Amino acid sequence: MTVTIYHNPRCSKSRETLALIESKGIEPVIIRYLDTPPDSTTLKRIIEQLDVPANALVRNKEPEYASSGLSARSTSEQVAEVLARTPKLMERPVVVVQAGGETRAAIGRPPSAVEVILP
């Protein structure tokens, strides 16, 4: 089993989600996505695993959103391309769990939302 968290240590929800994962005895792979942004292929895969509309992964209240070209009707490809270029717009944290040949993902808002995908 592998648990990966796309983490922003400056974000309280991200810190809370990381603490929740660690409280279960899980040592996740921590990706500081602002320092090491996922590429568009990885982001498309995450969007599919989240099983939510693509725009759920976008922080639409950030100033950069207005100039991003994204809207509520943007496709997963469009969202992935913009987030790869502007990782600040990615909703955080995102947790991806790979176990038993299955991969699931959840956005940790609230942090308890990731519990449904944790073992």
Secondary structure, DSSP 4 states (H G I P E B T S, - for coil): -EEEEEE-TT-HHHHHHHHHHHHTT---EEEETTTSPPPHHHHHHHHHHHTS-GGGGB-TTSHHHHTT---TT--HHHHHHHHHH-GGGB-S-EEEEEETTEEEEEE-SSGGGGTTT--
